[in-house]
Amino acid sequence: MVQAGRYTQAEDYMTPESREPFRKIPKSPFLGFEIKTVNLDSDQKTAAVVVQVSAFMAGLSAQPVDMPYHSNWRLVDGIWYLVLPKEIPTSPMNVLSAQSSSPRPAQVEELKFKGHHYNFAKMDPGQKKIARFPFTNISNHAVTISEVITGTALLTVEDYKKEYKPGESGVLAIDFVPVDVERDYEQTIVFRTNPGNTLTYLLVSAYVTPKPNETSKGPGSNRPVATQSPQ
């Protein structure tokens, strides 16, 4: 839910005292995550979890950086809730939108997308669908697409034109073939343009029909590989 920007829904899985600290954390999209370790305490009602998050850190790297996030959870009436401290330490959740020591101006989307979210709706395992994101160059100069990062082998970017003149339009097409994923799926896509090294975040989502006669998979990862989880 955090990855998809559904912050209000994410609060439903936090203890009441954790919601206010969570609202104060700067947030921006990230590529994926993977649950590394889960350590249950002896009472079986509290747990320490380490999640590795893949995210962009402004001013530090042009590529995603993997960072561990240590979290604590509490079992209440059969449901696990995230427990946040009142003072949030530095962590992937608040460095996803990391800034340099001096303020950075907001980036302007020069290749303006008509929409940033594409919903594949219901899909069967192995079925192929294509997400299309139309855009237009709204600037007064040529803009080049320098990189498109899907963060997963399940999403493949079709060939696209690299440079667009002022007023020129195009479409970013992305193929999705769900393999080894079930139920709700969401993935962030990073679209980079120049000049300006501007990052635009797109999102695709789908509901992948569970395979028959198989128990549903538990939470695991939505890391930049062919795995996914509803975190």
N, C-alpha and C positions, 0 to 999 in steps of 0.2 A: 504493500500500500504506500509506503514511503517512496519507493522507487517510482511509482506511478503518479505521485503527487496527491494522493488521496489522504491527506493528513488528518482530516476530521474523522474518517473511518478508522485510521490507525490508532487514534486515541481510545477507541473502544477496547483495545487490547493492552491498555496501560492502567496501572493502579491510579485511583483518583488523584493522589498527591503528585503523580508523575506528569500529569497533563499540562500543568502550567509551565514547568521547566521545558517540556517538549516544544511548547509554542514559542519559546524564546530562542530556540536553536535556528540559526540561518540554514536554509535548505535550498537545494537545487537538484536536478535529476542526476542519477548515476547509472553506470552501465550494468552492473550486476552484483551479485553477492553469493557467498557460499558459507554455509554453516560448517565451521571447522571442528569445534568440540562442544559437547554438552556434558556438564558435570553435575549430577544430582547430589544434594546434601543428604545426610543420613535420615532426615525427616521425610524425604521424598516430596516435600512441598515447596522447596526452593531450589534454584539451579543457577549455575554460572555458565554462560554461553559465549563463545568467541565466534564472531562472524567476520569473514574477510570481504571487504567491499572494494569494488573496482570503480574508481571515480577520477574525474579530472580535477587537478589542483591548479588554479590560475597562477601563472607566473613561475611555476615550478617545473612543469613538464608538458610537452605537446601530446603525450600519450597517456592513457589511463594509468593510474597508480593503484596498486593493491595495498590496502591498509586494514589492520585488524581492529575490530570494535568489540570491546569487552562489555557484556551486558548481564544484568541479573533479572531473574524471573521468579514469580510467585504463583503457586497453584491455589486458586480460590473456586470452590464449587465445581471442580473438574475442568476449569479453564485456566490456561497459563497467561499471566499478565506481566508486561514489562515494567520493571521498577527503575526509575531514574532518580539520581540524587538531586537535591535542591540546587546545587551548584554544578553545572555540567562541565566536566573536564574536556580537554581537547580530544576529539574523537572523529572518526569518519563522518558521523552525522552532522557535525558542525564545521568540518573543513571541506565539505563537498562544494561549498561556494567560497572557498578560501580566497582571500584577497591579499595583495601586497600591503606593506606598511602605509603606503599612500593610497588614497581613494582612486578607484578605477572608474572611468565613465561607463555608463551603461552601453552595451553593444547594440548597434542598430542592425536589424535584419534587412540586408539590402536585396537578397533574394527572398521576397515576401511569400510565405506559404499561405494558401487559402485555409488550411487546417493543419494542426500539428498532431492529431490523433486519428489513427485508422483502426477500425474494429472489424476483424475478419468474421465476427459472429461465430456460429457453431461450425466446427470442423471435425472430420474424422482423422484418426492417426494416419500419417503418410499422405494425406490429401494436400494438394498444392493450391495456394491462392496467391494473388498479387495485390500488394498495397500500392496505391498510386497517390503521390503527394504533389499536386500542381503548385507552381510558384511563378513569380514574375519579378524581373529586375526593376525595382522602383528607384534605383539610384540614377545619377547622371553620368556614370562611367561603367566600363565593362567590369563584370564580376566573374571570378573563376571559382569553380568548385574544386577545392584542394583535397578533400577527404570525406568519406562517408564510413562511419564505424558502426557496425550493427552489434558488436559484442557477443555474437553467437553464430555458430555454424548453421543454425536453423534458418537464418535470414540471409539471403543472397541479393546483393545489389545488381540490378541489370545495367548493361552498358548505358552510359549517359554522356551527353555533350558537356564539355568542361567549361566553356566560356559563354557568357550571355551579355549581349549589348543592352544599353538602356531601353526599357520597355519590352524587351524580349521575354517570352515565357517558355517554360519547360516543365517536365514531369520527372520526379524521382520515383522509379518503380522498384519495389523490393519483393522478392519471392519468399514465401514462407511455407515450409514443409515440416509439420510437427512430428518429431520422432522422439520417443521416450519422454514425452511430456503428457500430462493429463489435466483436465479441468481448466481452471482459470489460468491464462498465460498472459504476461505483459513483459515488454522489453523496450528499453530506451535505445534510441538511435541518435548518434551524434553526427551532425552535418556541419562541415567546416568550409568557410569561404574566405577569399582574399580579393582585394586588400583588406586589412584589418584583423585577419585571423579570427573571424567571427564564428562563434559556435551557436548552432540552433539545435534544440532538443526536440526530437519527434518521438512518438510513442505508438506502438502497435499492440493490440490485444486480441484475444480469441478465447473461446471455450472449446477445448479439445475433448471430444467424447471419450470417456474411459473405455478401455478394452473390456470386452465381456468376460465374466467369470474371473475377474481379477479384483483384489481389494485395492482401494484407492491408495495412492502413495502419500506418505506423510511429508511434512515440510523438509526440504533439503537444501536446494540452491537455485538461484537464478543468476548464475555466474556466466561470464562470457564463454561458455561451452554449451554442449547440447544437453543441458539440464535446466530445470525450472522449479520454482516454488512460489507459493502465494504470499511471501513476506511483504 
